[in-house]
Amino acid sequence: MRASVTRGPGWLLPAVAASALAVRVFGLDFDQSHFFHPDERAIGDAILKLSFHPLQLNPHFFAYGSLPFYLTKGLSSLLSVLSGRDWFASYDGVIHVGRYLSALAGALTVLLVSAVGRRLYGQKAGLLAGLLLAFAVLHVQASHFAATDVTLTLFVLLALAASGRLARRGRARDALLAGALTGFALATKVSAAPLLLPVAVAVFLACRPARAWRKGALLLGAGGLAFAVAFFLGEPYAFLDFKVFWHSLSEQGAMVRHAGVMPYTNQYIGVPNFLYEAREIVLWGLGPLFGLAALWAAGRRLVFFRKLSDVEWVFASFFVPYVLLTCTFEVKFPRYLLPVYPLLALWTAAWLTEKAERGRAGRVLRALVVGGTAVWALAFATIYTRPHSFATASLWFHDHVPDGAH
């Protein structure tokens, strides 16, 4: 579906982008550089193992993809050289640089979802999709961590947008771009593997009208080649150190499928599939109003699947298997579903825009969802105005408990 584009004030999109970036960079030193997030500590250690002189690019750590490690290492090294400060290349420095990269990736995802929404559903829906994602609480929180989740979400949306273009145009360069971006997404985190399906779906949709199946085979070959090259560039030691890579991958797979194997997954023992994820999206991931609207809009979009445009079919071919796979994991960290948040924002924005154009009740509903989401995000952001609770508790203990007390 391609909506007619209604021009709006030119400052709206920059304002949405600025808001998204501001709420993500605010309070980036939220833990006073203690780095309580265990993933940040593991990622920081992995980045410090990398070196350009002498060349050593094996992180010896494959719970996450290597591409974000290389990006962080490259930027921190460049900043160290330009500033003359070794701090940027230190343990503290690479984690802080990683946090800023996550915040930037989050803001770029907001811009991209606005652009995709504008093309699919019109300018109003595009701006609304960006605004909703800008204030999606879990996306804001994850953008404060030097972890891979927000960068993965950006690459997933880039790959889906490229696959959507491939479905519409069917050009070789679109297949190359879609394949390359899919490879970079998997080099960020292998949980992006369901992205391979949308590329195939896009080729099918592009070739179906003329039954150009030979062309389709060539497009698949081009996309597959670009995928392999990009994945190798982003995570070369998946090939060069395959035994360790595969062991790590198998270990992570066992962890997410068996709650309780690791102590930090005990809270997920006996948690119901799908209901838990829905509750987390509503209460914490998106906030109550946006969360409920998103579940309704996504369900409605998929139930009436016969009305989907080719691009929406591409998006759905990722959304459905990714959600089904992730929601059947026993371990259910809410951040696992972050890659589908842009799609939830798109479909929610399209539905709310449609309702708003039908009458006053729809406009009131849209205002409530946007306003409620912004308030929810700003209320959450107040945690960044005070010291981390771990640090506060530690200082209190130091000040009030005598030395040698038992």
PyMOL commands that set and color helices and strands:
alter all, ss='L'
color gray80, all
select helices_A, chain A and resi 12-25+38-48+67-83+86-89+91-121+123-134+137-142+149-169+172-188+190-207+213-234+237-240+242-257+263-268+275-285+288-303+305-307+310-327+334-356+360-385+389-400
alter helices_A, ss='H'
color red, helices_A
select strands_A, chain A and resi 51-52+55-56
alter strands_A, ss='S'
color yellow, strands_A
deselect
rebuild
show_as cartoon
